[in-house]
Amino acid sequence: MRHVISILIENEAGALSRVVGLFSQRGYNIDSLTVAPTEDPTLSRCTILTLGDEEEAEQITKQLHKLVDVLRVNDYEEDVSLERELVLMKLPTPNRNTRDEVRSLCEIFSAKIIDVTAEVYTVQYVGSAEEVDNFIATVGKCSEILETVRSGVLGIAKGNHFMHS
């Protein structure tokens, strides 16, 4: 089962390595990891995507709570949270037909062309991990993909639910 775990940690040296170390010590794989400062510059939000059963997820969250730098941990459930991922892709555009096809796909998927050269378009797309996978697969059928960069999953609770320290 897929788990998106959101962790509020102190924004200081070593905090992230302790979180990641906990996963590796227990043999849990991290499928994606994103981290950035929050609206409070002394805190960072770390979002980890991992696979495992409920018992493993519960064990992970209990162990994370024990870390000194960790202030809050949430294992987001799909029905009460929103998830997004960003992908940047470089696509060759050697001729007008290819450029038109890439522009058309971007329009269909609501993707953005963010850089244009005579030979390459750089495209940005934001969606759920499943939507990003679908976009990459669809574009890959129409054009060679020169380079892909994915942000990893970001998650946030829906509505009035907030992650405070």
C-alpha atoms as an extended CHARMM CRD file, in Angstrom:
* protein
*
       165  EXT
         1         1  MET       CA              0.0000000000        0.0000000000        0.0000000000  PROA      1               0.0000000000
         2         2  ARG       CA              1.1320000000        3.5170000000       -0.8280000000  PROA      2               0.0000000000
         3         3  HSD       CA              1.7770000000        5.9870000000        2.0280000000  PROA      3               0.0000000000
         4         4  VAL       CA              2.4310000000        9.7180000000        1.7560000000  PROA      4               0.0000000000
         5         5  ILE       CA              4.0530000000       10.7360000000        5.0270000000  PROA      5               0.0000000000
         6         6  SER       CA              4.3810000000       14.4270000000        5.7960000000  PROA      6               0.0000000000
         7         7  ILE       CA              6.9040000000       15.3980000000        8.4610000000  PROA      7               0.0000000000
         8         8  LEU       CA              7.4220000000       18.8000000000       10.0540000000  PROA      8               0.0000000000
         9         9  ILE       CA             11.0870000000       19.0160000000       11.0910000000  PROA      9               0.0000000000
        10        10  GLU       CA             13.5020000000       21.5840000000       12.4620000000  PROA      10              0.0000000000
        11        11  ASN       CA             15.2300000000       23.3710000000        9.5900000000  PROA      11              0.0000000000
        12        12  GLU       CA             18.7680000000       22.6310000000       10.7160000000  PROA      12              0.0000000000
        13        13  ALA       CA             21.7700000000       20.6060000000        9.6180000000  PROA      13              0.0000000000
        14        14  GLY       CA             21.4050000000       16.8530000000       10.0990000000  PROA      14              0.0000000000
        15        15  ALA       CA             17.6190000000       16.7560000000       10.6400000000  PROA      15              0.0000000000
        16        16  LEU       CA             16.8710000000       15.3250000000        7.1930000000  PROA      16              0.0000000000
        17        17  SER       CA             19.6890000000       12.7790000000        7.3890000000  PROA      17              0.0000000000
        18        18  ARG       CA             18.2660000000       11.4570000000       10.6810000000  PROA      18              0.0000000000
        19        19  VAL       CA             14.8360000000       11.0110000000        9.0690000000  PROA      19              0.0000000000
        20        20  VAL       CA             16.2930000000        9.2540000000        6.0250000000  PROA      20              0.0000000000
        21        21  GLY       CA             18.5780000000        7.1900000000        8.2730000000  PROA      21              0.0000000000
        22        22  LEU       CA             15.5670000000        5.8990000000       10.1770000000  PROA      22              0.0000000000
        23        23  PHE       CA             14.0990000000        4.5420000000        6.9300000000  PROA      23              0.0000000000
        24        24  SER       CA             17.3470000000        2.8700000000        5.8520000000  PROA      24              0.0000000000
        25        25  GLN       CA             18.0430000000        1.3700000000        9.3040000000  PROA      25              0.0000000000
        26        26  ARG       CA             14.6900000000       -0.3850000000        9.2260000000  PROA      26              0.0000000000
        27        27  GLY       CA             14.9270000000       -1.4590000000        5.5990000000  PROA      27              0.0000000000
        28        28  TYR       CA             12.0930000000        0.7580000000        4.3470000000  PROA      28              0.0000000000
        29        29  ASN       CA             12.4260000000        2.1350000000        0.8410000000  PROA      29              0.0000000000
        30        30  ILE       CA             11.7440000000        5.7860000000        0.0060000000  PROA      30              0.0000000000
        31        31  ASP       CA             10.0840000000        6.0800000000       -3.4150000000  PROA      31              0.0000000000
        32        32  SER       CA             10.1740000000        9.8710000000       -3.4130000000  PROA      32              0.0000000000
        33        33  LEU       CA             11.3780000000       12.5700000000       -1.0610000000  PROA      33              0.0000000000
        34        34  THR       CA             10.7790000000       16.3120000000       -1.1350000000  PROA      34              0.0000000000
        35        35  VAL       CA             11.8310000000       18.8330000000        1.4730000000  PROA      35              0.0000000000
        36        36  ALA       CA             11.6730000000       22.6170000000        1.7040000000  PROA      36              0.0000000000
        37        37  PRO       CA             11.2990000000       25.3600000000        4.3150000000  PROA      37              0.0000000000
        38        38  THR       CA              7.7370000000       26.2040000000        5.4240000000  PROA      38              0.0000000000
        39        39  GLU       CA              6.1310000000       29.5920000000        6.0360000000  PROA      39              0.0000000000
        40        40  ASP       CA              8.2110000000       29.5040000000        9.2630000000  PROA      40              0.0000000000
        41        41  PRO       CA             11.8910000000       29.5450000000        8.1450000000  PROA      41              0.0000000000
        42        42  THR       CA             12.9310000000       27.5540000000       11.2500000000  PROA      42              0.0000000000
        43        43  LEU       CA             10.8520000000       24.5630000000       10.0710000000  PROA      43              0.0000000000
        44        44  SER       CA             10.9060000000       22.3500000000        6.9710000000  PROA      44              0.0000000000
        45        45  ARG       CA              8.2310000000       20.1050000000        5.5290000000  PROA      45              0.0000000000
        46        46  CYS       CA              9.4720000000       16.7390000000        4.3690000000  PROA      46              0.0000000000
        47        47  THR       CA              7.1340000000       14.6070000000        2.2390000000  PROA      47              0.0000000000
        48        48  ILE       CA              8.0370000000       10.9560000000        1.7770000000  PROA      48              0.0000000000
        49        49  LEU       CA              6.3100000000        8.4420000000       -0.4720000000  PROA      49              0.0000000000
        50        50  THR       CA              6.8310000000        4.8540000000        0.6390000000  PROA      50              0.0000000000
        51        51  LEU       CA              5.1580000000        1.5070000000        0.0470000000  PROA      51              0.0000000000
        52        52  GLY       CA              4.1780000000       -0.8970000000        2.8130000000  PROA      52              0.0000000000
        53        53  ASP       CA              1.2930000000       -2.3080000000        4.7660000000  PROA      53              0.0000000000
        54        54  GLU       CA             -0.5540000000       -0.4700000000        7.5530000000  PROA      54              0.0000000000
        55        55  GLU       CA              1.5810000000       -2.0510000000       10.2580000000  PROA      55              0.0000000000
        56        56  GLU       CA              4.8140000000       -0.8670000000        8.6030000000  PROA      56              0.0000000000
        57        57  ALA       CA              3.4220000000        2.6630000000        8.1210000000  PROA      57              0.0000000000
        58        58  GLU       CA              2.3560000000        2.7990000000       11.7520000000  PROA      58              0.0000000000
        59        59  GLN       CA              5.8190000000        1.6230000000       12.8390000000  PROA      59              0.0000000000
        60        60  ILE       CA              7.4780000000        4.2790000000       10.6620000000  PROA      60              0.0000000000
        61        61  THR       CA              5.3500000000        7.0920000000       12.0920000000  PROA      61              0.0000000000
        62        62  LYS       CA              5.9620000000        5.9270000000       15.6880000000  PROA      62              0.0000000000
        63        63  GLN       CA              9.7230000000        5.8570000000       15.0750000000  PROA      63              0.0000000000
        64        64  LEU       CA              9.6540000000        9.2820000000       13.3900000000  PROA      64              0.0000000000
        65        65  HSD       CA              7.8690000000       10.7910000000       16.4250000000  PROA      65              0.0000000000
        66        66  LYS       CA             10.8330000000        9.6890000000       18.5740000000  PROA      66              0.0000000000
        67        67  LEU       CA             13.3410000000       11.7740000000       16.5980000000  PROA      67              0.0000000000
        68        68  VAL       CA             14.3090000000       14.9940000000       18.4030000000  PROA      68              0.0000000000
        69        69  ASP       CA             14.0840000000       17.1940000000       15.2740000000  PROA      69              0.0000000000
        70        70  VAL       CA             10.5970000000       15.9360000000       14.2990000000  PROA      70              0.0000000000
        71        71  LEU       CA              7.6920000000       18.0810000000       15.4830000000  PROA      71              0.0000000000
        72        72  ARG       CA              4.7620000000       16.4520000000       13.6640000000  PROA      72              0.0000000000
        73        73  VAL       CA              4.0710000000       13.4250000000       11.4430000000  PROA      73              0.0000000000
        74        74  ASN       CA              1.0050000000       12.7480000000        9.2670000000  PROA      74              0.0000000000
        75        75  ASP       CA              0.3420000000        9.6710000000        7.1290000000  PROA      75              0.0000000000
        76        76  TYR       CA             -2.0560000000       11.1760000000        4.5900000000  PROA      76              0.0000000000
        77        77  GLU       CA             -4.9940000000        9.1170000000        3.3970000000  PROA      77              0.0000000000
        78        78  GLU       CA             -6.1790000000        9.7060000000       -0.1790000000  PROA      78              0.0000000000
        79        79  ASP       CA             -9.7150000000       10.8480000000        0.6780000000  PROA      79              0.0000000000
        80        80  VAL       CA             -8.5770000000       13.5840000000        3.1060000000  PROA      80              0.0000000000
        81        81  SER       CA             -5.5270000000       14.9280000000        1.2840000000  PROA      81              0.0000000000
        82        82  LEU       CA             -4.3620000000       16.3720000000       -2.0080000000  PROA      82              0.0000000000
        83        83  GLU       CA             -1.2430000000       15.2130000000       -3.8240000000  PROA      83              0.0000000000
        84        84  ARG       CA              0.6630000000       16.7870000000       -6.6760000000  PROA      84              0.0000000000
        85        85  GLU       CA              3.8970000000       16.1980000000       -8.5110000000  PROA      85              0.0000000000
        86        86  LEU       CA              5.7950000000       18.3580000000      -10.9820000000  PROA      86              0.0000000000
        87        87  VAL       CA              7.5870000000       17.0070000000      -14.0410000000  PROA      87              0.0000000000
        88        88  LEU       CA              9.8890000000       18.9010000000      -16.4160000000  PROA      88              0.0000000000
        89        89  MET       CA             10.6390000000       17.2760000000      -19.7730000000  PROA      89              0.0000000000
        90        90  LYS       CA             12.8460000000       18.1680000000      -22.7240000000  PROA      90              0.0000000000
        91        91  LEU       CA             11.3960000000       17.1090000000      -26.0580000000  PROA      91              0.0000000000
        92        92  PRO       CA             13.0590000000       17.3560000000      -29.4620000000  PROA      92              0.0000000000
        93        93  THR       CA             11.2290000000       19.5640000000      -31.9480000000  PROA      93              0.0000000000
        94        94  PRO       CA             13.1350000000       19.0870000000      -35.2000000000  PROA      94              0.0000000000
        95        95  ASN       CA             10.2400000000       20.1300000000      -37.4580000000  PROA      95              0.0000000000
        96        96  ARG       CA              6.9230000000       21.9450000000      -37.5570000000  PROA      96              0.0000000000
        97        97  ASN       CA              4.8280000000       18.7440000000      -37.2940000000  PROA      97              0.0000000000
        98        98  THR       CA              6.5690000000       17.6980000000      -34.0800000000  PROA      98              0.0000000000
        99        99  ARG       CA              6.2380000000       21.2030000000      -32.6050000000  PROA      99              0.0000000000
       100       100  ASP       CA              2.5210000000       21.2230000000      -33.4540000000  PROA      100             0.0000000000
       101       101  GLU       CA              2.0520000000       17.7730000000      -31.9130000000  PROA      101             0.0000000000
       102       102  VAL       CA              3.8410000000       18.7480000000      -28.6990000000  PROA      102             0.0000000000
       103       103  ARG       CA              1.8140000000       21.9840000000      -28.4490000000  PROA      103             0.0000000000
       104       104  SER       CA             -1.3960000000       20.0110000000      -28.9960000000  PROA      104             0.0000000000
       105       105  LEU       CA             -0.5390000000       17.4940000000      -26.2650000000  PROA      105             0.0000000000
       106       106  CYS       CA              0.3400000000       20.3110000000      -23.8950000000  PROA      106             0.0000000000
       107       107  GLU       CA             -3.0190000000       21.9230000000      -24.5760000000  PROA      107             0.0000000000
       108       108  ILE       CA             -4.9130000000       18.6390000000      -23.9910000000  PROA      108             0.0000000000
       109       109  PHE       CA             -3.1010000000       17.9690000000      -20.6860000000  PROA      109             0.0000000000
       110       110  SER       CA             -2.9470000000       21.6390000000      -19.5610000000  PROA      110             0.0000000000
       111       111  ALA       CA              0.8470000000       21.4040000000      -19.5500000000  PROA      111             0.0000000000
       112       112  LYS       CA              3.0270000000       24.4590000000      -20.1900000000  PROA      112             0.0000000000
       113       113  ILE       CA              5.8630000000       24.9430000000      -22.6130000000  PROA      113             0.0000000000
       114       114  ILE       CA              8.3330000000       26.8850000000      -20.4720000000  PROA      114             0.0000000000
       115       115  ASP       CA             11.3560000000       27.0910000000      -22.7800000000  PROA      115             0.0000000000
       116       116  VAL       CA             11.6080000000       27.0880000000      -26.5560000000  PROA      116             0.0000000000
       117       117  THR       CA             14.6750000000       26.7250000000      -28.7430000000  PROA      117             0.0000000000
       118       118  ALA       CA             14.9110000000       25.8540000000      -32.4280000000  PROA      118             0.0000000000
       119       119  GLU       CA             15.4410000000       22.1810000000      -31.5670000000  PROA      119             0.0000000000
       120       120  VAL       CA             13.9780000000       21.5410000000      -28.0910000000  PROA      120             0.0000000000
       121       121  TYR       CA             10.8520000000       22.3900000000      -26.0880000000  PROA      121             0.0000000000
       122       122  THR       CA             10.9520000000       22.1570000000      -22.2960000000  PROA      122             0.0000000000
       123       123  VAL       CA              7.5410000000       21.2590000000      -20.9110000000  PROA      123             0.0000000000
       124       124  GLN       CA              6.1360000000       21.5300000000      -17.3730000000  PROA      124             0.0000000000
       125       125  TYR       CA              3.2440000000       19.4200000000      -16.1230000000  PROA      125             0.0000000000
       126       126  VAL       CA              1.6560000000       19.2470000000      -12.6550000000  PROA      126             0.0000000000
       127       127  GLY       CA             -0.7320000000       16.5180000000      -11.5230000000  PROA      127             0.0000000000
       128       128  SER       CA             -1.1190000000       13.4880000000       -9.3220000000  PROA      128             0.0000000000
       129       129  ALA       CA              1.6310000000       10.8650000000       -9.6330000000  PROA      129             0.0000000000
       130       130  GLU       CA             -0.7350000000        8.7840000000      -11.7780000000  PROA      130             0.0000000000
       131       131  GLU       CA             -1.4980000000       11.7520000000      -14.0400000000  PROA      131             0.0000000000
       132       132  VAL       CA              2.2210000000       12.5150000000      -14.3900000000  PROA      132             0.0000000000
       133       133  ASP       CA              2.8870000000        8.8710000000      -15.3250000000  PROA      133             0.0000000000
       134       134  ASN       CA              0.0920000000        9.0590000000      -17.9260000000  PROA      134             0.0000000000
       135       135  PHE       CA              1.4190000000       12.3260000000      -19.3590000000  PROA      135             0.0000000000
       136       136  ILE       CA              4.9480000000       10.9150000000      -19.6950000000  PROA      136             0.0000000000
       137       137  ALA       CA              3.6310000000        7.7220000000      -21.3460000000  PROA      137             0.0000000000
       138       138  THR       CA              1.4620000000        9.6710000000      -23.7960000000  PROA      138             0.0000000000
       139       139  VAL       CA              4.2190000000       12.1090000000      -24.7530000000  PROA      139             0.0000000000
       140       140  GLY       CA              6.6490000000        9.1850000000      -25.0880000000  PROA      140             0.0000000000
       141       141  LYS       CA              4.4170000000        7.6240000000      -27.7560000000  PROA      141             0.0000000000
       142       142  CYS       CA              4.5170000000       10.8160000000      -29.8200000000  PROA      142             0.0000000000
       143       143  SER       CA              8.0230000000       12.1040000000      -29.2380000000  PROA      143             0.0000000000
       144       144  GLU       CA             11.3850000000       10.9770000000      -27.9790000000  PROA      144             0.0000000000
       145       145  ILE       CA             11.9360000000       12.2330000000      -24.4300000000  PROA      145             0.0000000000
       146       146  LEU       CA             15.4220000000       13.7000000000      -24.0760000000  PROA      146             0.0000000000
       147       147  GLU       CA             15.3250000000       14.3370000000      -20.3370000000  PROA      147             0.0000000000
       148       148  THR       CA             12.8460000000       14.0650000000      -17.4640000000  PROA      148             0.0000000000
       149       149  VAL       CA             12.9890000000       15.5530000000      -13.9630000000  PROA      149             0.0000000000
       150       150  ARG       CA             10.2840000000       14.7670000000      -11.3810000000  PROA      150             0.0000000000
       151       151  SER       CA              9.8110000000       16.6020000000       -8.1140000000  PROA      151             0.0000000000
       152       152  GLY       CA              8.3960000000       13.7290000000       -6.1090000000  PROA      152             0.0000000000
       153       153  VAL       CA              5.0140000000       13.7600000000       -4.4160000000  PROA      153             0.0000000000
       154       154  LEU       CA              3.8440000000       16.7100000000       -2.3430000000  PROA      154             0.0000000000
       155       155  GLY       CA              0.8600000000       16.2430000000       -0.0490000000  PROA      155             0.0000000000
       156       156  ILE       CA             -1.3850000000       18.5110000000        1.9880000000  PROA      156             0.0000000000
       157       157  ALA       CA             -4.5630000000       17.9110000000        3.9970000000  PROA      157             0.0000000000
       158       158  LYS       CA             -7.8490000000       19.0440000000        2.4610000000  PROA      158             0.0000000000
       159       159  GLY       CA             -9.9480000000       21.8610000000        3.8510000000  PROA      159             0.0000000000
       160       160  ASN       CA             -9.4770000000       23.2610000000        7.3510000000  PROA      160             0.0000000000
       161       161  HSD       CA             -6.8900000000       20.7030000000        8.4860000000  PROA      161             0.0000000000
       162       162  PHE       CA             -3.4150000000       22.1850000000        9.0170000000  PROA      162             0.0000000000
       163       163  MET       CA             -0.0580000000       20.7700000000       10.0330000000  PROA      163             0.0000000000
       164       164  HSD       CA              1.1470000000       22.9370000000       12.9120000000  PROA      164             0.0000000000
       165       165  SER       CA              4.0360000000       22.3510000000       15.2910000000  PROA      165             0.0000000000
